Amino acid sequence: MNNEIVTAFSDAVLSVMPMLGIPEVKFLSGKSYEKQLDSSGVIGIIGIIGELTGNVYFSMEESCAKKIASYMMGGMEVEEFDSIAQSAISELSNMLAANASILLSEKGKSIDISTPTLMSGDFTLSFSFSNVMCLEMLVEDMPFHVYLSIKE
């Protein structure tokens, strides 16, 4: 996958999270991933259209989602992954994808993003394309993955 795409999405996470008050965000690695993901957690999904097509998936454990939602709500403790916390994570997915789309437009790639879809629980997710890139990151020492299933 094009390095500009990978960089745009990793930079989006690394710049947006601190704006929300999250002090510890780290990029660990980028690696190719299989066409299917078995998940037990939370995934925000954003569709990509334009010069690039596909989907981006922001994946985390429920505990990470609750911690991020807490930061987004000014430090209010989030004990349940309820509709308010779900809305916060949907908005986070939107913010991250929008920021990446701005970074890509600065590199000459014009894309539009869809409204977010949120999934939680135990499920198997099949990606749109076989050349998926997984960006492994840590948010407050909790796993946060960005899966890029994008066709150039």
Secondary structure, DSSP 8 states (H G I E B T S, - for coil): --HHHHHHHHHHHHHHHHHTT---EEEEEEEEE-SEEEEEEEEEEEEEEESSEEEEEEEE-HHHHHHHHHHHTTT----S--HHHHHHHHHHHHHHHHHHHHHHHHTT--EEE---EEEEEEEEEE-SSS-EEEEEEEETTEEEEEEEEEE-
